[in-house]
Amino acid sequence: MRSAPTFTETARRAQLVGCAIDAIAELGYGKASVRKIAERADVAMSVVLYHFGNKDELVTAVVGECYRSLVAAMLPVVSAADGAAAKLAAHIRCHIDYIDTHRGHQLALMEIANNFRTGDGRRLHEAGLQIPPELLADLATIELDTILADGVESGEFRSLPTTSLALAIRSAIGGAMLPATADPDFDVRAYGEDLVHTFLLATQPTQT
């Protein structure tokens, strides 16, 4: 049984994951080969394969790092918000801010989600590579479905299809990626404020 990784090994793995994120974001998943990632890290390809075994293992680490960094950015802010409306606004703002500050992470995750296949043709979620298990509890705290369901139950939100609305909000947040990447004048955070205003209006209780 292999011993726990040393500090140096841990640092090397983190470097390789960072290089993989940058390569996938810049080149696309298909062209970001292990060799290209090794070249970006200025190491031999054998070094990458020593730490990760194959590209699928490296992709697993990349997905895990993307989710960890997202949760780290969102959890304290969303958890501190008081009430469902404040949590919904915090979720949208934090995710938009993350897109603005971690565009490579978001692009890499989108590339993997859209293009990853295992040798037998399974997609990311089918291969069990999507969310590291240790993050599930924290993700549930900031998850849109949870926030919306809690708001409906408390009466802070009107009765609404939480699954459909959560999907619409995720899609709207993800919609910031293309203009943020293609248009240098696109104001990501102003877009986020528009989303906050729109979806808070959409969830308000019906006036009688």
Order of alpha helices (4+ residues) and beta strands (2+ residues): alpha-alpha-alpha-alpha-alpha-alpha-alpha-alpha-alpha-alpha-alpha
